């Protein structure tokens, strides 16, 4: 029974966290116009 209560409390906490993040919204910002420069290591 304790495990069921703990699972329900964890689920409620996770749901509240998701609702809080949804209410806050996305952060204002913009992406960089420059592409990310990455290099692939040469295959031996």
Secondary structure as UniProt FT lines:
FT   HELIX           2..24
//
